[in-house]
Amino acid sequence: MYENKFLIGRNFEKLSDTIYTIINKTAMLSMGFNTPQEAINKDIRLAGIDTLKILVIINDFHQTSLAKPIVSMAFIFKDWECKMISIKLDITINRDLINKAESEFQKHFLGTPFVYYKVANNVKASYKNEQTLLRLVIIFSGLVIFFAVLGLIGLVVFYIQKKKKEISIRKVLGSSSKNL
């Protein structure tokens, strides 16, 4: 959970924690609990597992884009299934470190493919579509403004031409400069 604050409870620590789950505040509220104290150690049903006890309530955080609302989340410790392991590193990733992580992973999860990625790259990719959309909006907004200004200039030129004819006709009919 990295630096996310626990509102109440403790992290997974031992294999017997397979009957526990960690949920976020949004999930707690959606389950009908009003306070973390009310929800802690309560039995719930999640993901086809008969009974889980709430071990921890954590603060809400964005799992995906900041533009999307925060959703209910539950983290379940399963000793028999591993879909993803997340490791926070304060050092530069190099090939030796990746090889060590892969060998440790293979010791515990035989036959499971080892795939790694940097979270920063994943976040960058998720915002790529939004950046492309923003560029298109800026381009088309610029075009709309350009054509609006062009239309105004055309309207002013048309109005001046119309007044020019009117002034010319008045001059020909003998109107003085004062009466124009």
N, C-alpha and C positions, 0 to 999 in steps of 0.2 A: 504494500500500500504506500510505499515510499514515505512521503511527508504528509500524507493525509491524516488528519487528526481523528482519533477514535473518540466518539462522544461518550461511549461506555463499553467496557469489556476488554478482552485481550486478543492477541493474534493467535493463529493456529500454531500449536507448539508440538503436538505429539500425534501419533497415528490414531489414537482414540478420538481425535477431533473430527473424524469422518462423519459424526452425527451432528456436527455443528455447521452453521453458516454465518457469513458476515454479510450484512445488508446495509444499503445506504439509507439516508434519512427519508428520501422520497419513497422507497419501498416500505419503510416502516409506516409512514403515513397512509400509503395505499392499502396496507393490511389492517388499518383501523386502530393502530396504536397512536396515542397522542404524545407520549414522552418516551425517550430511550429507556428510562427506568421501568416503564410499564412493559416494554417489549423484550428486554433482556431475559434470556433463558426460557422464553415461551416456545412451545412446540408449534411448528408450521409445516405445511406440505409444499414442496417445491420440486420441480423437474422430475416428477415421477418417483421421488424418494418418499417413502411413507412418512417418516417423521424426522424433522431436523429441529435442533434447538438454536435459537439466535444467540450467537457467541459475542458478536460485536455490532454496534451501530456506528457507521462512519459518516463524516460529513459528505454532502453531495459534491460531485465533481463531474466535469464533462469528459465523457468517454470518447465522444466524436467531436464534430465541429462545434465551435462556440455558438454558431447560428442555430443549432438544434437544441430543443429543450432537454433538460436533464431527465433521464429515465430511471425507473426502478432497476436496481442491480443487486445481485446476490452472488457471493463467492462461496463455492463449496469445495472442501478439501476431499478429494477422492484418491485413495492410495492405489486404486486399480486403473485409473484413467488419467492421462496427462495430455491436454490439448495445447497448453502453452505455459512456459515458465518465463517470468519476467525478472530480469536482473538489472539493478541500477549500478552503473559503474561511474566512478569519478575520475577515471583514467582514459587515456586514448586507447581505442580498440586496435589491437594488432593481430597478426596471424597466429602467433603463439598462444595468445589469450583465447582466441576462437577455437584453436585445436584442443586446448585444455578443457574448455567448456563442452566441446563436442564429446571428448572421451569420457568425461564425468556423466554427461547426459546418457551416453550409450551404456554405461555401467548400470544405470537405474531403469532405463526404458529401452530394452533390447528390441531391435527391429523398427523402432519409431524413427522416421527421418528427422535429422537435425537441420533446422532452418533458422537463420537468425536475420535480424534487421535492426536498424537504428530507428528508434521512435521518431526522431527528428525528421528522417526521410519519409516516414509514414504520414506524419502530420503535414509535411510540405506537399505530398501527393494529394492529400485530401482537400487542400485548399487550391489546387491547381485549377479545377473547374470554376471555382468562384473567381479566381483572378482572371481567367479567360472571359467569363461573363462580365466582369467589371470593365475590362478593356473594351468589349463590344458596346457596352452601355455608354462609355465615354466617347467612343468614335461616333456612334449614332446620335448622341446628344450634341456633339460638335456639328454634325451634318444638319441637324434640325435647326440649330442656332444660325448656322451659315445661311440656310435657305430662308429663314425668317428675316434675317437682315437684308438679304438679297431682295425679298419681296417688299420690304419697307422702302428700300432704295428705289425700286421700280415704281412704287406708289407715289413717292415724292417726285420723281422725274415726270410721271404722268400728270400729276397735279400742276407742276410748274409749266409743262407744255400747254395744258389747258388754260392756265392763267395768262401765259404768254400770248396766245391767240386772242384772248379776251382783251388784253391791254392793247395789242396791235389794232384790233378793230376799233376800239375807243379812240385811239390816236388818229386813225384815218378819218373818223367821223368828226374830228375837230375838237376833241376834249383837251382841256389844258392839263398840264402835269399835276396841278394842284387837285384836280377832280378825278384823277385816275384811281 
